[in-house]
Amino acid sequence: MARGGGFPPMGGGNMQQMMRQAQKMQQQMVEKLAELETRTYEASSGGGAVTAKVGGNRELLSLAIKPEAVDPDDIDMLQDVIMAAVNEALRQGEAAREAEMGKLGGGMGGLF
């Protein structure tokens, strides 16, 4: 007598264990993401003329500009220095996020 479905039986214990591991990994990822969002990253440019601080949630938290960086005749340079500081702080945050999440996903072949 043929069984219906045509699929071999699956080991219920192994499937339950895999589901528990997946749930545990998901919980670890949620916790790590929450932790990463509380971190701050700081970068400066223009020899320290501009300093930007960003949060792990990718928001600009503060921007400090030294008075000597403000030249009304060269606004373009100030804008470039500001962008460089902000972008570097954001890159630092992204690199940290990728490194931390890579640690969690390493056991799943980079699935996460």
Residue frames as a rotation matrix with the C-alpha (Angstrom) as fourth column:
MET 1
0.588 0.809 0.000 0.00
0.809 -0.588 0.000 0.00
0.000 0.000 -1.000 0.00
ALA 2
-0.284 -0.708 0.647 1.51
0.703 -0.613 -0.362 3.35
0.652 0.352 0.671 -1.07
ARG 3
-0.245 0.114 -0.963 1.82
0.801 -0.536 -0.267 6.24
-0.546 -0.837 0.040 1.34
GLY 4
0.709 0.556 0.434 0.26
0.700 -0.630 -0.337 9.54
0.086 0.542 -0.836 0.37
GLY 5
0.874 -0.288 -0.392 2.28
-0.136 -0.919 0.371 12.64
-0.466 -0.271 -0.842 -0.38
GLY 6
0.823 -0.557 0.112 5.38
0.370 0.376 -0.849 10.98
0.431 0.741 0.516 -1.77
PHE 7
0.285 -0.753 0.593 7.73
-0.622 -0.616 -0.483 12.66
0.729 -0.231 -0.644 0.74
PRO 8
-0.217 -0.411 -0.885 9.93
0.430 0.774 -0.465 10.71
0.876 -0.481 0.009 3.14
PRO 9
0.777 0.512 -0.368 9.10
0.534 -0.225 0.815 11.15
0.334 -0.829 -0.448 6.81
MET 10
0.080 -0.731 0.678 11.03
-0.190 -0.679 -0.709 13.91
0.978 -0.072 -0.194 8.54
GLY 11
-0.352 -0.291 -0.890 12.59
0.789 0.419 -0.449 13.49
0.503 -0.860 0.082 11.94
GLY 12
0.625 0.727 0.285 10.39
0.437 -0.629 0.643 15.58
0.647 -0.277 -0.711 14.19
GLY 13
0.656 -0.426 -0.623 13.13
0.623 -0.160 0.766 16.02
-0.426 -0.890 0.161 16.77
ASN 14
-0.424 -0.873 0.243 15.61
0.855 -0.297 0.425 17.44
-0.299 0.388 0.872 14.28
MET 15
-0.179 0.446 0.877 13.05
0.612 -0.647 0.454 19.86
0.770 0.618 -0.157 12.88
GLN 16
0.845 0.505 -0.177 12.11
0.431 -0.447 0.784 21.07
0.317 -0.738 -0.595 16.35
GLN 17
0.274 -0.834 -0.478 15.77
0.742 -0.133 0.657 21.53
-0.612 -0.535 0.582 17.23
MET 18
-0.559 -0.468 0.685 16.35
0.817 -0.453 0.357 23.53
0.143 0.759 0.635 14.02
MET 19
0.281 0.753 0.595 13.33
0.494 -0.645 0.583 25.71
0.823 0.130 -0.553 14.79
ARG 20
0.834 -0.028 -0.551 14.61
0.523 -0.278 0.806 26.38
-0.176 -0.960 -0.217 18.32
GLN 21
-0.190 -0.979 -0.076 18.03
0.823 -0.202 0.531 27.31
-0.535 0.038 0.844 16.94
ALA 22
-0.421 0.105 0.901 16.46
0.713 -0.576 0.400 29.62
0.561 0.810 0.168 14.36
GLN 23
0.678 0.720 0.148 14.32
0.431 -0.552 0.714 31.29
0.596 -0.420 -0.684 17.03
LYS 24
0.556 -0.565 -0.609 17.36
0.651 -0.159 0.742 31.69
-0.516 -0.809 0.280 19.28
MET 25
-0.506 -0.773 0.383 19.35
0.840 -0.340 0.423 33.23
-0.197 0.536 0.821 16.43
GLN 26
-0.019 0.587 0.809 16.49
0.598 -0.642 0.480 35.56
0.801 0.493 -0.339 15.58
GLN 27
0.881 0.347 -0.321 16.29
0.451 -0.412 0.791 36.70
0.142 -0.842 -0.520 19.21
GLN 28
0.113 -0.930 -0.350 20.06
0.762 -0.145 0.631 37.27
-0.638 -0.338 0.692 19.30
MET 29
-0.519 -0.274 0.810 19.82
0.806 -0.471 0.357 39.35
0.284 0.838 0.466 16.13
VAL 30
0.474 0.767 0.432 17.02
0.483 -0.636 0.602 41.49
0.737 -0.077 -0.672 17.57
GLU 31
0.810 -0.216 -0.545 19.05
0.493 -0.252 0.833 42.07
-0.317 -0.943 -0.097 20.74
LYS 32
-0.230 -0.969 0.086 22.23
0.840 -0.153 0.520 42.87
-0.491 0.192 0.850 18.80
LEU 33
-0.252 0.211 0.945 20.39
0.726 -0.604 0.328 45.33
0.640 0.768 -0.001 16.53
ALA 34
0.820 0.572 0.030 18.94
0.383 -0.587 0.714 47.08
0.425 -0.574 -0.700 19.58
GLU 35
0.483 -0.732 -0.480 22.42
0.597 -0.125 0.792 47.29
-0.640 -0.669 0.377 21.11
LEU 36
-0.406 -0.679 0.612 23.93
0.908 -0.226 0.352 48.61
-0.100 0.698 0.709 17.87
GLU 37
0.218 0.579 0.785 21.35
0.626 -0.700 0.343 51.38
0.749 0.417 -0.515 17.74
THR 38
0.938 0.122 -0.323 22.54
0.339 -0.506 0.793 52.68
-0.067 -0.854 -0.517 21.12
ARG 39
0.067 -0.996 -0.056 26.15
0.879 0.033 0.476 53.08
-0.473 -0.081 0.878 19.98
THR 40
0.888 0.113 -0.446 27.66
-0.073 -0.923 -0.378 56.33
-0.454 0.368 -0.811 18.74
TYR 41
0.230 -0.804 0.549 30.36
0.952 0.303 0.044 56.93
-0.201 0.512 0.835 16.14
GLU 42
0.756 -0.054 -0.653 32.43
0.027 -0.993 0.113 60.05
-0.654 -0.103 -0.749 15.76
ALA 43
0.125 -0.738 0.663 34.65
0.983 0.184 0.021 61.29
-0.138 0.649 0.748 12.96
SER 44
0.470 -0.037 -0.882 36.34
0.064 -0.995 0.075 64.54
-0.880 -0.092 -0.466 12.12
SER 45
0.344 -0.377 0.860 37.71
0.939 0.128 -0.319 66.10
0.011 0.917 0.398 8.97
GLY 46
0.636 -0.168 0.753 39.56
0.178 -0.918 -0.355 69.18
0.751 0.360 -0.554 7.87
GLY 47
-0.444 -0.896 -0.021 42.24
0.164 -0.059 -0.985 68.59
0.881 -0.441 0.173 10.47
GLY 48
-0.596 0.290 -0.749 39.65
0.803 0.213 -0.557 68.51
-0.002 -0.933 -0.360 13.23
ALA 49
-0.970 0.232 0.077 37.79
-0.222 -0.967 0.124 71.59
0.103 0.103 0.989 11.99
VAL 50
-0.020 0.997 -0.072 34.54
-0.915 0.010 0.404 69.63
0.403 0.074 0.912 11.79
THR 51
-0.972 -0.200 0.122 33.47
-0.233 0.866 -0.443 66.75
-0.017 -0.459 -0.888 14.02
ALA 52
-0.099 0.965 -0.244 30.32
-0.812 0.064 0.581 64.72
0.576 0.255 0.777 13.45
LYS 53
-0.878 -0.046 0.477 28.73
-0.354 0.733 -0.581 62.23
-0.323 -0.679 -0.660 15.81
VAL 54
-0.225 0.816 -0.532 26.13
-0.758 0.196 0.622 59.76
0.612 0.543 0.575 14.55
GLY 55
-0.036 0.327 0.944 24.04
-0.830 0.517 -0.211 57.18
-0.557 -0.791 0.253 16.32
GLY 56
-0.846 -0.266 0.462 23.81
-0.078 0.919 0.386 53.52
-0.527 0.291 -0.799 15.47
ASN 57
0.075 0.949 0.307 20.34
0.570 0.212 -0.794 54.30
-0.818 0.234 -0.525 14.18
ARG 58
-0.357 -0.392 0.848 22.04
0.934 -0.154 0.323 56.31
0.004 0.907 0.421 11.39
GLU 59
0.769 0.583 0.264 21.01
0.563 -0.812 0.153 59.74
0.303 0.031 -0.952 12.68
LEU 60
-0.250 -0.813 0.525 23.27
0.336 -0.582 -0.741 62.74
0.908 -0.009 0.419 13.02
LEU 61
0.368 0.354 -0.860 23.50
0.907 0.065 0.415 63.46
0.204 -0.933 -0.297 16.76
SER 62
0.655 -0.195 -0.730 25.84
0.204 -0.884 0.419 66.41
-0.727 -0.424 -0.540 16.79
LEU 63
0.466 -0.532 0.707 27.98
0.789 -0.112 -0.605 68.51
0.401 0.839 0.368 14.51
ALA 64
0.580 -0.368 -0.727 30.79
0.391 -0.656 0.645 70.70
-0.714 -0.659 -0.237 15.84
ILE 65
0.547 -0.397 0.737 32.42
0.684 -0.295 -0.667 73.31
0.483 0.869 0.110 13.64
LYS 66
-0.093 -0.663 -0.742 35.43
0.869 -0.418 0.264 75.26
-0.486 -0.621 0.616 14.86
PRO 67
0.634 0.422 -0.648 35.11
0.179 -0.895 -0.408 78.99
-0.753 0.143 -0.643 14.19
GLU 68
-0.214 -0.805 -0.553 38.28
-0.485 -0.403 0.776 79.06
-0.848 0.434 -0.304 12.10
ALA 69
-0.668 0.035 0.743 36.62
0.520 0.737 0.433 76.63
-0.532 0.675 -0.511 9.66
VAL 70
0.421 0.902 0.097 34.01
0.767 -0.296 -0.570 79.23
-0.485 0.314 -0.816 8.79
ASP 71
-0.740 -0.591 -0.321 35.22
0.246 -0.682 0.689 81.31
-0.626 0.431 0.650 5.87
PRO 72
0.225 0.935 -0.275 32.36
-0.004 -0.281 -0.960 83.23
-0.974 0.217 -0.059 4.24
ASP 73
0.147 -0.239 -0.960 34.39
-0.924 -0.379 -0.047 83.32
-0.353 0.894 -0.277 1.03
ASP 74
-0.654 -0.426 -0.625 34.77
-0.632 0.762 0.142 79.52
0.416 0.488 -0.767 0.90
ILE 75
0.059 0.805 0.590 31.44
-0.923 0.268 -0.275 77.95
-0.379 -0.529 0.759 1.85
ASP 76
0.620 0.158 -0.768 32.06
-0.594 0.734 -0.329 75.09
0.512 0.661 0.549 -0.61
MET 77
-0.410 -0.847 -0.338 35.08
-0.302 0.476 -0.826 73.92
0.861 -0.236 -0.451 1.37
LEU 78
-0.681 0.213 0.701 33.11
-0.717 0.002 -0.697 73.97
-0.150 -0.977 0.152 4.64
GLN 79
0.446 0.892 -0.070 30.31
-0.879 0.422 -0.224 71.96
-0.170 0.161 0.972 3.06
ASP 80
0.355 -0.396 -0.847 32.82
-0.415 0.745 -0.522 69.39
0.838 0.537 0.100 1.78
VAL 81
-0.724 -0.678 0.131 34.45
-0.380 0.232 -0.895 69.06
0.576 -0.698 -0.426 5.19
ILE 82
-0.298 0.717 0.631 31.06
-0.882 0.047 -0.470 68.62
-0.366 -0.696 0.618 6.88
MET 83
0.661 0.568 -0.490 30.00
-0.729 0.641 -0.241 65.94
0.177 0.516 0.838 4.39
ALA 84
-0.055 -0.772 -0.633 33.32
-0.353 0.608 -0.711 64.12
0.934 0.184 -0.306 4.82
ALA 85
-0.818 -0.259 0.514 32.99
-0.553 0.107 -0.826 64.02
0.158 -0.960 -0.231 8.62
VAL 86
0.043 0.927 0.373 29.35
-0.888 0.206 -0.410 62.89
-0.457 -0.314 0.832 8.56
ASN 87
0.630 0.204 -0.749 29.95
-0.649 0.668 -0.364 60.25
0.426 0.716 0.553 5.89
GLU 88
-0.397 -0.839 -0.371 32.97
-0.373 0.517 -0.770 58.83
0.838 -0.167 -0.519 7.73
ALA 89
-0.693 0.215 0.688 31.02
-0.682 0.116 -0.722 58.56
-0.235 -0.970 0.066 10.98
LEU 90
0.437 0.897 -0.060 28.21
-0.845 0.387 -0.371 56.79
-0.309 0.213 0.927 9.10
ARG 91
0.310 -0.410 -0.858 30.73
-0.542 0.665 -0.514 54.42
0.781 0.625 -0.016 7.48
GLN 92
-0.756 -0.607 0.245 32.12
-0.520 0.329 -0.789 53.55
0.398 -0.724 -0.564 10.90
GLY 93
-0.268 0.762 0.589 28.64
-0.791 0.174 -0.586 52.70
-0.549 -0.623 0.557 12.12
GLU 94
0.653 0.522 -0.549 27.89
-0.754 0.517 -0.405 50.55
0.072 0.678 0.731 9.09
ALA 95
-0.122 -0.792 -0.598 31.18
-0.510 0.567 -0.647 48.69
0.852 0.226 -0.473 9.39
ALA 96
-0.818 -0.141 0.558 30.48
-0.573 0.277 -0.771 47.94
-0.046 -0.950 -0.308 13.05
ARG 97
0.163 0.964 0.211 26.93
-0.835 0.249 -0.492 46.80
-0.526 -0.096 0.845 12.22
GLU 98
0.571 0.028 -0.820 28.14
-0.666 0.600 -0.444 44.49
0.480 0.800 0.361 9.45
ALA 99
-0.506 -0.837 -0.208 30.89
-0.498 0.481 -0.722 43.03
0.704 -0.262 -0.660 11.65
GLU 100
-0.686 0.281 0.671 28.54
-0.633 0.223 -0.741 42.33
-0.358 -0.933 0.025 14.55
MET 101
0.422 0.906 -0.016 25.77
-0.776 0.353 -0.523 40.89
-0.468 0.233 0.852 12.42
GLY 102
0.245 -0.433 -0.867 28.33
-0.707 0.532 -0.466 38.80
0.663 0.727 -0.176 10.51
LYS 103
-0.789 -0.530 0.311 29.31
-0.583 0.485 -0.652 37.17
0.195 -0.696 -0.691 13.79
LEU 104
-0.240 0.793 0.560 25.72
-0.597 0.334 -0.729 36.09
-0.765 -0.510 0.393 14.38
GLY 105
0.675 0.612 -0.412 25.09
-0.672 0.278 -0.687 34.91
-0.306 0.740 0.599 10.83
GLY 106
-0.235 -0.897 -0.374 28.37
-0.969 0.245 0.023 33.01
0.071 0.368 -0.927 10.48
GLY 107
-0.682 -0.018 0.731 26.86
-0.326 0.902 -0.282 29.80
-0.654 -0.431 -0.622 11.80
MET 108
0.322 0.873 0.367 24.17
0.156 0.333 -0.930 29.84
-0.934 0.357 -0.029 9.09
GLY 109
-0.174 -0.471 0.865 26.51
0.914 0.250 0.320 30.26
-0.367 0.846 0.387 6.13
GLY 110
-0.953 -0.236 -0.188 25.94
0.178 -0.943 0.280 34.01
-0.244 0.233 0.941 6.01
LEU 111
-0.348 0.904 0.248 22.18
0.873 0.217 0.436 33.59
0.340 0.368 -0.865 5.72
PHE 112
0.739 0.568 -0.362 21.66
0.667 -0.690 0.281 36.59
-0.090 -0.449 -0.889 7.98
